[in-house]
Amino acid sequence: MEEAKVMVALRDAETAGSLTKLGCQMASLMGTNLTALHVVEVAAGLPLDANEDVLDRPGKQVLSIARQIASNNFSMRISTKMLRARHPGEAIVAEAAEQGIELLIVGYHHNHRLAETLLGSTVQYVSHHAPCKVLVQIPAPKEHAKAAPLSATMRETAETK
């Protein structure tokens, strides 16, 4: 039987810590390694292979945070990967399929437009198209964060195809 694989998709430095911690916890429980993925969303006016360090700099920072948290808090060495794509959701799903991921962890951010109120467009795409289980970490609303700083709501979409 092939080893289970866990991947966490990281969007920004603000949420990289909590998502990486969750990813490390899940990988430890499943007895496997963790891969941290960051997708650089490239605007239509730029080629995907543009030689622009400014495009990759935030992603490098996010993946560095993930490596530090895994190492310092969990004594884990994780794999990291950065991709460029027009649509992050499609890139995340394709990478999960290519790597044979069993559990994909994504974060939802409350700062979306009205059309995306239930789940953000990337999370919505991933949860409907991923070839594996998807765990969505939803942070507590900011007004409740003071009352319960450690609470986070997590919902699992157990759609296995």
HUVEN-V457877 format. One record per residue. RES is the residue in one small letter. PSI is psi in whole degrees, 0 to 359 (* if undefined). D_CENTER is the distance of its C-alpha to the mean C-alpha in whole Angstrom. Layout:
res: [RES & RES]
psi: [PSI & PSI]
d_center: [D_CENTER & D_CENTER]
//
This chain:
res: [m & e & e & a & k & v & m & v & a & l & r & d & a & e & t & a & g & s & l & t & k & l & g & c & q & m & a & s & l & m & g & t & n & l & t & a & l & h & v & v & e & v & a & a & g & l & p & l & d & a & n & e & d & v & l & d & r & p & g & k & q & v & l & s & i & a & r & q & i & a & s & n & n & f & s & m & r & i & s & t & k & m & l & r & a & r & h & p & g & e & a & i & v & a & e & a & a & e & q & g & i & e & l & l & i & v & g & y & h & h & n & h & r & l & a & e & t & l & l & g & s & t & v & q & y & v & s & h & h & a & p & c & k & v & l & v & q & i & p & a & p & k & e & h & a & k & a & a & p & l & s & a & t & m & r & e & t & a & e & t & k]
psi: [135 & 144 & 137 & 148 & 141 & 137 & 139 & 129 & 119 & 133 & 313 & 169 & 329 & 322 & 357 & 322 & 307 & 322 & 321 & 318 & 314 & 317 & 317 & 318 & 314 & 318 & 320 & 315 & 323 & 354 & 41 & 181 & 168 & 140 & 130 & 129 & 136 & 130 & 122 & 117 & 117 & 126 & 154 & 331 & 350 & 144 & 148 & 329 & 23 & 136 & 69 & 105 & 331 & 332 & 321 & 341 & 312 & 322 & 321 & 321 & 315 & 314 & 328 & 318 & 315 & 314 & 317 & 315 & 315 & 317 & 310 & 320 & 335 & 0 & 39 & 146 & 120 & 158 & 146 & 151 & 138 & 132 & 157 & 138 & 161 & 324 & 106 & 319 & 315 & 320 & 320 & 314 & 316 & 319 & 320 & 318 & 315 & 322 & 354 & 42 & 138 & 325 & 125 & 128 & 128 & 159 & 145 & 138 & 136 & 354 & 60 & 163 & 169 & 322 & 343 & 26 & 326 & 307 & 148 & 161 & 321 & 312 & 319 & 315 & 311 & 315 & 335 & 339 & 350 & 143 & 21 & 182 & 145 & 129 & 122 & 122 & 121 & 116 & 157 & 146 & 146 & 325 & 338 & 353 & 326 & 322 & 324 & 76 & 336 & 357 & 137 & 136 & 129 & 133 & 138 & 128 & 107 & 45 & 103 & 126 & *]
d_center: [26 & 23 & 20 & 17 & 14 & 11 & 7 & 4 & 2 & 4 & 6 & 9 & 11 & 12 & 9 & 8 & 11 & 10 & 7 & 8 & 11 & 10 & 9 & 12 & 14 & 13 & 14 & 17 & 18 & 18 & 19 & 17 & 15 & 11 & 10 & 7 & 6 & 7 & 9 & 12 & 14 & 17 & 20 & 23 & 25 & 24 & 24 & 21 & 22 & 24 & 25 & 23 & 22 & 21 & 18 & 16 & 17 & 15 & 12 & 14 & 14 & 11 & 11 & 14 & 13 & 11 & 14 & 16 & 15 & 14 & 18 & 19 & 18 & 18 & 20 & 17 & 17 & 14 & 13 & 11 & 11 & 11 & 13 & 14 & 15 & 17 & 14 & 10 & 10 & 13 & 12 & 8 & 11 & 14 & 12 & 11 & 15 & 16 & 15 & 16 & 13 & 14 & 11 & 7 & 5 & 4 & 6 & 9 & 11 & 15 & 16 & 17 & 20 & 22 & 21 & 18 & 19 & 18 & 14 & 13 & 14 & 10 & 9 & 13 & 13 & 10 & 12 & 15 & 15 & 13 & 15 & 14 & 13 & 10 & 10 & 9 & 9 & 12 & 14 & 17 & 19 & 21 & 24 & 24 & 22 & 25 & 26 & 23 & 21 & 19 & 19 & 16 & 16 & 13 & 14 & 14 & 15 & 17 & 17 & 18 & 20]
//
